[in-house]
Amino acid sequence: MSTFSDTTLPHGCEAHRGTLLHFLDDPGNDPEPRPNSVAYFEDGLLVLHQGKVLAAGTASEWLPRLAATTQVTCWPDGLIVPGFIDTHVHMPQLGVMASYGTQLLDWLETYTFPHEARFSDVDWAGVEARRFADLLLCHGTTSALVFCTSHPESVDALFEAAEERGMGLTAGKVMMDRYAPANLKDTTSGSYTDSLALLKKWHRRGRQRYAITPRFAATSTPEQLALAGQLAEEYPDAMVQTHWAENTGEIKWVGELFPERTSYLDIYDHYGLLGDHTVLAHGIHINDEDRQRLADTGSRVAFCPTSNTFLGSGLFDFRAARDAGVAVGLASDVGGGTSLSMLATMAEAYKVCRLRGQTMTPWQAFYLATLGNARVLHRDEDSGNFEPGKIADFVVLDHHASPMLAMKEPYINNLSETLFNLMILGDDRAIAATVVAGQVRYLRPALPQSGTSPTHSHTQGA
C-alpha cells in the first residue's frame, strides 16, 4: 500500500479497476497462505504513473484521490495479477512444439537442431523473434529467461523485439562447440568473443539482461565451459542458464564425457557455473547431495513440467527441492514443452506433484509464476508484484473465458477455487489483456461468453 497524500499524486496518472491479487512473499504450500504473503482487493484499483505502479488498493480508497480527468479502465469480472514470468523457454523452438515420439537426445537431433540452424538468416530470426514475443504476450507472459541459438543474429533479433514491446527479457547466445551440426556449432574462443560482445551490447540496456548460455555439458568442450565460467566471473550480475539432469540417457552420456568429475552437477561447479545467478533447467534425476550443493551455492532450478512429461524425461521432486532450500522457478520449456501458457504449466506442475504423492496449491502456483519467478531471475527489484515503484506489467484474467470455466463459476466458493479453476482449466482464452510497463500490448478479441472487456471512465461516477 502506498502512503501518498491526496496532494502528492502526480499529474498524468491512469488506473485500472477490477479484482486485484498479488504476492508480497512466498505463501508456502499449505491450503491457507502464510500471513501477510497475499494482497487481495475484491474491488481494487491499480494506479499507474509513467509505466510504473503508484499504488494498489481498494477502489474506495484510491478513486477519490485521483484527479477528475484521470482515465480509469474497468475490467468487469476481471482478475488483475502481475505479468507471468517464465524461467526457461527457447525462442527458436516454436516450430518444433508437439513433434511426435522421441526422447530428449533423439528429439534434439531430429527436430530441434535442423530448425535452429535457420536462425543464421537475419530476416528469419527477426520474424520468429517478433512472433515469439507476441505469443508470449497473448499467453500473459511479460518477462522470461530465454535460450536463443548459437547465432548472434538470433540474440539481437530477440532483444530488438523485446525493446519494441517494452518487455524485459533475459537471454543469451547458445555456446555449443561439439556434438552438433556444423551449421550450429560455434568455436571455443568464438563463443566467448560473441557472448562478450552481445553481453556488452544488451546487458542492462533498458529492461534487457544477458544470460551466459552453454547448452549443456555434452555440447561444450571443457575449454568452452571454462570460458563460460570466466565470463560469469567477469560479469557476476549476468545470469547463467543451461540444462541439467533432464534425461537418464543424457546423464549417462555426460558422465562418459567427463569421467574425472564426480557428478553432472560437479561439472558445472568445477567450471565456475554455479551461483545465485544460475538457473539449471530440469534437475529431475538428482540426489540429496546435489540439492544441498544447489542450496549452498544459491543455484536455482527451473521446473519444466510439460516438457518433462511430453518427452518422458521424468517427474521433478518439488517437495524435496523446497525442503532442501533450493530456489525453484516454473517454466514452459517450449519447444519441448507443449504450451507457452503459464496456466497450462501450473496445471502440469500440479499433476507432476500429485504423481509424486505431493501437491502444489494454487497459491504456490500463482506465486511461482509471478513474484517467485521474478526472484529466481533477480527481477523482483522491478517486477513480480504491485509494490509502488515497480514496472506496471500485469495480466487481466477472465475466469469465465471458456465454456468449462463458465460452467464451473456457480460452484466457486472462494478465491482459492477461482485460482485453481484458472490453472487447471485455463488457457490463452483466459488472457483478456496483457499490459507491459503500463501499455496494453495484447487485448483478446471478444469471446461470446466472456464478460471481461475493458470499459473506460473518469473518476467521477466511477
Sequence and secondary structure as in RCSB ss.txt:
>XXXX:A:sequence
MSTFSDTTLPHGCEAHRGTLLHFLDDPGNDPEPRPNSVAYFEDGLLVLHQGKVLAAGTASEWLPRLAATTQVTCW
PDGLIVPGFIDTHVHMPQLGVMASYGTQLLDWLETYTFPHEARFSDVDWAGVEARRFADLLLCHGTTSALVFCTS
HPESVDALFEAAEERGMGLTAGKVMMDRYAPANLKDTTSGSYTDSLALLKKWHRRGRQRYAITPRFAATSTPEQL
ALAGQLAEEYPDAMVQTHWAENTGEIKWVGELFPERTSYLDIYDHYGLLGDHTVLAHGIHINDEDRQRLADTGSR
VAFCPTSNTFLGSGLFDFRAARDAGVAVGLASDVGGGTSLSMLATMAEAYKVCRLRGQTMTPWQAFYLATLGNAR
VLHRDEDSGNFEPGKIADFVVLDHHASPMLAMKEPYINNLSETLFNLMILGDDRAIAATVVAGQVRYLRPALPQS
GTSPTHSHTQGA
>XXXX:A:secstr
     TTT  TT EEEEEEEEEESS   SSSS  TTSEEEEEEEEEEEETTEEEEEEEHHHHGGGS TT EEEEE
EEEEEEE EEEEEEEGGGGGGTT  S  HHHHIIIIIHHHHGGGGSHHHHHHHHHHHHHHHHHTTEEEEEEE  S
SHHHHHHHHHHHHHHT EEEEE EE  SSS TTT   HHHHHHHHHHHHHHHTTSTT EEEEEE  GGGS HHHH
HHHHHHHHH TTSEEEEEES  HHHHHHHHHH TTSSSHHHHHHHTT  STTEEEEE  S  HHHHHHHHHHT E
EEE HHHHHHTT     HHHHHHTT EEEE   TTTSS S HHHHHHHHHHHHHHTT    HHHHHHIIIIIHHH
HTT TTTSSS  TTSB  EEEEETTSSHHHHHHGGG  SHHHHHHHHHHH  GGGEEEEEETTEEEEE    TT 
    EEEESTT 
